[in-house]
Amino acid sequence: MKIISIVGRKNTGKTSLTVKVIEELTSRGYKVASIKHSHHSMEMDRKNTDTWKHKQAGSEIVVGIGSTTFFNIRQDMDLNRLLYLIKHMDNIDFVVIEGFKKYKYPKIASSSDVVDEFTIKQVDSFAITKEGINELVDLIEQKGHDIVDTLFANNCGFNNGEVIAHEIREGNLKTEDLDKVHSYMSIDNKVVGLNRFVSDYLKKSVLGIISTLNLEEYNIEDVNKIELLIDNNQEILDSKFTNCKISINEKYIELKVNEKEIVANSIKALIESIKIYGRVNEITVEITEIVNDDLHNSKITLKTNGNDVKINEFTSGIIKETVYAIIKTLYKGKINEIKINVEV
C-alpha cells in the first residue's frame, strides 16, 4: 500500500486535485482509498435518520449498511490508526489523503506556504493539465510508500522507517527494494513496525497453527488473509534469559541477540500456554524425523528442568509447527532435526 497526501491552504484546489489524482490512479487499474481531513465537524448521515438517532442516544460507533457501508465513530482518530484499519478492510494499492499536513508522508502541495521536507511536488491545482496529472501520478507511483513504521530495508543498510521514507522521497530507494513484510501489528491502537524476520516468524507460526485446525467446519477453503485480535490484560513476558541454543541437524547455529530473544520468548510463551506448574528454569524442545518439511510423522520431545512433559497430539502439532516456523526464518537448508534449549 502506498500513501500520498495532498495539502494546501483553503481555496487552493485541494479537493479538485485530489479527485483528479484518484481518477488517474483508478484508470491505471489501482484500488484506491481516500481520507479527508477537516477542522470542522463531519457528519456521515443526516439529522433525524435512524443512524443519527443511534448516535444521539450515545452509541460510540454507528455502522450503517445498505448499498454502501459507513462507520460513524465518536472520536478524532490518529491517521496511522486509520491507515492500519484500511489495510484490514481491503487490499488497497493507494491511499490518497486530503489534508493531514503535519504527518510525515509524501505530499503534493497546492500552495507554497505548506511546502516542507516531505513535499515531493508543488502544483497549481487550477492550471494543471491532463498531461500534468499524468506526470504527477507517475511521481506518486515512484515516491508513495506504506505506513512509515512498517518500512524496512536491511538489505540496503537501512532499518529506520523515517530514514527509509526520506530515501524514497529523494529517489535514492525504490519501494521494490524494501523488505517484503507480510505481517502487520497494532498494539493499543499504535502501529508497531515488524522487520522481515519477525514478520516472517509471525506469519509462519500462525499459518502453522492454522494448519492444525479443521477449517472445513467454517467453510474456509483457501487462506488468503488472516486477522488476529488478542485481548491482553496481563503483563508481557519478561524478555530476559541467560542462554538460548539452537541445533539443526546436530549442528549449532549462530544467533543474533534479537533472534535469541524472539526464540527464547516464543518457547517460554509455548510453555506458559500449556500451564506447566512450578518454576521453570530450563526448556528443551527436540523435533526429529522431519522428512521433506512434513511434520505430521515427526517426533517431538518436550522437557522442563530436565523432566519429560506429556503433551497431547493437538498440542504437539502446534508446538512442532511453531518451532519449525521459527527455524525456517533462520535456516534455509534442509531440516531433518531441531533441538532448542532455553535457560530461563
C-alpha positions as CSV (number, residue, x, y, z in Angstrom):
1,M,0.0,0.0,0.0
2,K,1.3,3.4,-0.9
3,I,0.3,6.7,0.8
4,I,0.2,10.2,-0.6
5,S,-1.1,13.4,1.0
6,I,-2.5,16.5,-0.9
7,V,-2.1,19.6,1.3
8,G,-2.6,23.3,0.9
9,R,-4.3,26.4,2.1
10,K,-8.1,26.8,1.9
11,N,-9.4,27.6,-1.6
12,T,-6.3,26.4,-3.4
13,G,-8.0,23.5,-5.1
14,K,-7.0,20.6,-2.8
15,T,-10.3,18.7,-3.4
16,S,-10.3,19.1,-7.2
17,L,-6.7,18.0,-7.3
18,T,-7.4,15.0,-5.0
19,V,-10.3,13.9,-7.3
20,K,-8.1,14.1,-10.4
21,V,-5.4,12.1,-8.8
22,I,-7.9,9.4,-7.6
23,E,-9.4,9.3,-11.1
24,E,-6.0,8.8,-12.7
25,L,-4.9,6.1,-10.3
26,T,-8.2,4.3,-10.8
27,S,-7.8,4.5,-14.6
28,R,-4.4,2.8,-14.2
29,G,-6.1,-0.2,-12.5
30,Y,-5.2,0.6,-8.9
31,K,-7.6,0.1,-5.9
32,V,-7.7,3.4,-4.2
33,A,-8.9,4.5,-0.7
34,S,-9.1,8.2,0.3
35,I,-9.2,10.1,3.6
36,K,-10.5,13.6,4.0
37,H,-9.3,15.7,6.9
38,S,-11.3,18.7,8.1
39,H,-11.1,21.0,11.1
40,H,-14.9,21.1,11.2
41,S,-17.4,18.5,12.4
42,M,-18.2,16.0,9.7
43,E,-21.5,14.0,9.7
44,M,-21.9,10.9,7.6
45,D,-25.7,10.8,8.0
46,R,-28.5,13.4,8.0
47,K,-30.3,14.7,11.1
48,N,-33.3,12.6,12.2
49,T,-32.2,9.5,10.3
50,D,-32.2,6.2,12.2
51,T,-28.4,6.1,12.4
52,W,-28.3,9.7,13.5
53,K,-30.7,8.8,16.3
54,H,-28.4,5.9,17.4
55,K,-25.5,8.4,17.8
56,Q,-27.6,10.9,19.6
57,A,-28.6,8.1,22.0
58,G,-25.0,7.6,22.9
59,S,-23.6,4.9,20.6
60,E,-19.8,5.3,20.3
61,I,-19.7,3.6,16.9
62,V,-22.6,3.6,14.4
63,V,-22.4,1.4,11.4
64,G,-24.8,1.9,8.5
65,I,-25.2,-0.9,6.0
66,G,-27.2,-0.7,2.8
67,S,-26.0,-0.2,-0.8
68,T,-22.9,1.1,0.9
69,T,-21.4,0.7,4.4
70,F,-20.2,3.6,6.6
71,F,-18.8,3.9,10.1
72,N,-19.5,7.0,12.3
73,I,-17.2,7.0,15.2
74,R,-17.4,9.5,18.1
75,Q,-13.6,10.4,18.2
76,D,-10.9,12.0,16.2
77,M,-8.7,9.1,15.1
78,D,-5.0,9.1,14.5
79,L,-4.1,9.0,10.8
80,N,-1.8,5.9,11.3
81,R,-4.6,4.1,13.0
82,L,-6.9,4.8,10.1
83,L,-4.3,3.6,7.6
84,Y,-3.8,0.4,9.6
85,L,-7.6,-0.2,9.6
86,I,-7.7,0.3,5.8
87,K,-5.1,-2.4,5.5
88,H,-7.5,-4.8,7.3
89,M,-10.6,-3.8,5.3
90,D,-9.3,-4.4,1.8
91,N,-6.2,-4.9,-0.4
92,I,-5.7,-1.3,-1.3
93,D,-2.9,-0.1,-3.6
94,F,-3.0,3.6,-2.9
95,V,-4.4,5.8,-0.1
96,V,-4.9,9.5,-1.2
97,I,-5.2,11.8,1.8
98,E,-6.6,15.3,1.6
99,G,-5.1,17.2,4.4
100,F,-3.1,15.9,7.5
101,K,-0.2,18.2,6.6
102,K,1.6,17.6,9.9
103,Y,2.1,13.9,9.2
104,K,5.4,12.6,7.6
105,Y,4.0,11.2,4.3
106,P,4.9,12.3,0.7
107,K,3.0,15.4,0.0
108,I,1.7,17.3,-3.1
109,A,1.3,20.9,-2.2
110,S,-1.3,23.2,-3.7
111,S,0.2,26.3,-2.1
112,S,3.7,27.4,-1.3
113,D,3.2,28.1,2.4
114,V,2.8,24.4,3.2
115,V,5.9,23.2,1.4
116,D,8.3,21.3,3.7
117,E,10.9,18.5,3.6
118,F,8.1,15.9,2.9
119,T,6.8,17.7,-0.2
120,I,7.6,15.9,-3.5
121,K,5.8,18.4,-5.8
122,Q,4.1,21.8,-5.7
123,V,1.4,22.3,-8.3
124,D,-1.2,24.9,-9.4
125,S,-4.4,22.9,-8.9
126,F,-6.4,25.2,-11.1
127,A,-4.0,25.3,-14.0
128,I,-2.7,21.7,-14.1
129,T,-3.4,19.9,-17.4
130,K,-4.2,16.3,-18.1
131,E,-0.6,15.7,-19.0
132,G,0.4,17.4,-15.8
133,I,-1.9,15.0,-13.8
134,N,-0.3,12.0,-15.6
135,E,3.2,13.2,-14.7
136,L,2.1,13.9,-11.1
137,V,0.7,10.3,-10.7
138,D,3.9,8.9,-12.2
139,L,5.7,10.7,-9.4
140,I,3.2,9.4,-6.8
141,E,3.8,5.8,-8.1
142,Q,7.6,6.3,-7.6
143,K,7.6,8.1,-4.2
144,G,4.5,6.9,-2.4
145,H,5.2,4.5,0.4
146,D,3.4,2.5,3.2
147,I,2.9,3.4,6.9
148,V,6.3,4.8,8.0
149,D,6.8,2.4,10.9
150,T,6.3,-0.6,8.6
151,L,9.2,0.3,6.3
152,F,12.3,-1.9,6.5
153,A,15.3,-2.3,4.1
154,N,18.1,-4.0,5.9
155,N,19.5,-5.4,2.7
156,C,20.2,-1.8,1.7
157,G,21.6,-0.9,5.1
158,F,18.5,0.9,6.5
159,N,16.3,-0.2,9.4
160,N,14.7,3.1,10.4
161,G,11.3,3.9,8.8
162,E,11.8,7.7,8.7
163,V,15.2,7.4,7.1
164,I,13.8,4.9,4.5
165,A,10.9,7.2,3.8
166,H,13.3,10.1,3.2
167,E,15.4,8.0,0.8
168,I,12.3,7.1,-1.2
169,R,11.2,10.7,-1.4
170,E,14.7,11.6,-2.6
171,G,14.6,8.9,-5.3
172,N,17.5,7.0,-3.7
173,L,15.5,4.0,-2.8
174,K,12.5,2.3,-4.5
175,T,9.7,0.6,-2.7
176,E,10.6,-2.6,-4.7
177,D,13.9,-2.6,-2.8
178,L,12.2,-2.8,0.6
179,D,12.0,-6.0,2.7
180,K,8.8,-8.0,1.9
181,V,6.9,-7.6,5.2
182,H,3.7,-9.7,5.3
183,S,2.6,-9.2,8.9
184,Y,1.4,-6.0,10.5
185,M,0.7,-5.3,14.2
186,S,-1.1,-2.7,16.2
187,I,-0.8,-2.5,20.0
188,D,-3.2,-0.3,21.9
189,N,-4.1,1.5,18.6
190,K,-0.5,2.2,17.8
191,V,1.2,0.7,14.7
192,V,4.3,-1.3,15.6
193,G,6.9,-2.0,13.0
194,L,7.9,-5.6,12.3
195,N,11.1,-6.4,10.4
196,R,11.4,-9.2,7.9
197,F,12.5,-11.8,10.5
198,V,9.7,-11.0,13.0
199,S,7.1,-10.6,10.2
200,D,8.0,-14.0,8.6
201,Y,8.2,-15.7,12.0
202,L,4.7,-14.5,13.0
203,K,3.3,-15.4,9.6
204,K,4.7,-18.9,9.5
205,S,3.8,-19.5,13.2
206,V,0.2,-18.5,12.7
207,L,-0.1,-20.5,9.4
208,G,1.4,-23.5,11.2
209,I,-1.1,-23.3,14.0
210,I,-4.0,-22.8,11.4
211,S,-2.9,-25.9,9.6
212,T,-3.8,-27.9,12.7
213,L,-7.3,-26.6,12.7
214,N,-10.3,-28.1,10.9
215,L,-11.1,-25.1,8.6
216,E,-13.8,-27.1,6.7
217,E,-16.1,-26.7,9.6
218,Y,-16.1,-22.9,8.9
219,N,-16.4,-23.3,5.1
220,I,-12.8,-22.0,4.6
221,E,-11.1,-23.4,1.6
222,D,-8.2,-21.0,0.9
223,V,-6.4,-18.9,3.5
224,N,-5.6,-15.5,1.8
225,K,-5.7,-13.1,4.6
226,I,-5.6,-13.6,8.4
227,E,-6.8,-11.1,11.0
228,L,-5.9,-11.9,14.6
229,L,-7.1,-9.9,17.6
230,I,-5.6,-10.6,21.1
231,D,-7.3,-9.1,24.1
232,N,-4.5,-8.9,26.7
233,N,-4.9,-7.9,30.3
234,Q,-1.6,-9.4,31.6
235,E,1.9,-8.0,31.7
236,I,4.1,-9.0,28.8
237,L,6.6,-11.8,29.4
238,D,9.9,-10.9,30.9
239,S,12.3,-10.8,27.9
240,K,15.4,-11.6,30.0
241,F,17.1,-15.0,29.6
242,T,20.5,-16.5,30.3
243,N,21.1,-18.7,27.3
244,C,19.4,-19.9,24.1
245,K,20.9,-22.5,21.8
246,I,19.6,-24.0,18.6
247,S,20.9,-27.1,16.9
248,I,19.8,-28.1,13.4
249,N,20.8,-31.5,12.0
250,E,23.0,-31.9,15.1
251,K,25.0,-28.6,14.3
252,Y,24.6,-25.5,16.4
253,I,23.8,-22.2,14.5
254,E,24.9,-18.7,15.5
255,L,22.2,-16.3,16.5
256,K,22.0,-12.5,16.8
257,V,20.8,-11.1,20.1
258,N,17.4,-10.1,18.8
259,E,16.9,-13.6,17.3
260,K,17.8,-15.2,20.6
261,E,15.2,-13.0,22.4
262,I,12.5,-13.9,19.9
263,V,13.2,-17.6,20.0
264,A,13.5,-17.7,23.8
265,N,10.3,-15.7,24.4
266,S,8.4,-17.8,21.9
267,I,9.4,-21.0,23.6
268,K,8.6,-19.6,27.0
269,A,5.2,-18.5,25.7
270,L,4.5,-22.0,24.5
271,I,5.3,-23.4,27.9
272,E,3.1,-20.7,29.5
273,S,0.2,-21.7,27.2
274,I,0.3,-25.4,28.3
275,K,0.2,-24.5,32.0
276,I,3.4,-26.0,33.4
277,Y,3.2,-25.5,37.1
278,G,6.2,-24.5,39.3
279,R,9.3,-22.6,38.5
280,V,10.7,-23.4,35.0
281,N,14.5,-22.8,34.7
282,E,15.2,-24.8,31.6
283,I,13.2,-25.8,28.5
284,T,14.3,-28.2,25.8
285,V,12.3,-28.9,22.6
286,E,13.5,-31.6,20.2
287,I,11.9,-32.5,16.9
288,T,13.3,-35.4,14.9
289,E,12.5,-37.5,11.8
290,I,11.4,-34.5,9.7
291,V,11.0,-35.6,6.1
292,N,10.7,-33.1,3.3
293,D,9.2,-30.4,5.5
294,D,6.4,-32.7,6.6
295,L,5.9,-32.5,10.3
296,H,2.9,-34.9,10.5
297,N,5.0,-38.0,11.3
298,S,7.9,-36.3,13.0
299,K,8.6,-37.0,16.7
300,I,8.7,-34.3,19.4
301,T,10.2,-34.3,22.9
302,L,9.5,-31.5,25.4
303,K,11.3,-31.2,28.7
304,T,11.3,-28.6,31.5
305,N,14.0,-28.7,34.2
306,G,15.2,-32.0,32.6
307,N,11.9,-33.7,33.1
308,D,9.7,-35.0,30.2
309,V,6.4,-33.1,29.7
310,K,3.4,-35.1,28.4
311,I,1.5,-33.3,25.7
312,N,-1.4,-34.4,23.6
313,E,-1.5,-34.7,19.8
314,F,-3.1,-31.3,19.2
315,T,-0.6,-29.5,21.5
316,S,2.3,-31.5,19.9
317,G,1.1,-30.3,16.4
318,I,1.0,-26.6,17.5
319,I,4.5,-26.8,19.1
320,K,6.0,-28.5,16.1
321,E,4.5,-26.1,13.7
322,T,5.5,-23.1,15.8
323,V,9.1,-24.2,16.4
324,Y,9.5,-25.2,12.8
325,A,8.3,-21.7,11.7
326,I,11.0,-20.1,13.9
327,I,13.7,-22.3,12.4
328,K,12.6,-21.6,8.8
329,T,13.1,-17.9,9.3
330,L,16.7,-18.6,10.5
331,Y,17.8,-21.5,8.3
332,K,17.2,-22.0,4.6
333,G,18.6,-25.5,4.2
334,K,17.1,-28.9,4.5
335,I,15.9,-29.7,8.1
336,N,15.8,-33.2,9.5
337,E,16.2,-32.5,13.2
338,I,15.8,-29.5,15.5
339,K,16.8,-29.0,19.1
340,I,16.3,-25.8,21.1
341,N,17.5,-25.3,24.6
342,V,16.4,-22.2,26.6
343,E,17.7,-21.3,30.1
344,V,15.2,-19.1,31.7
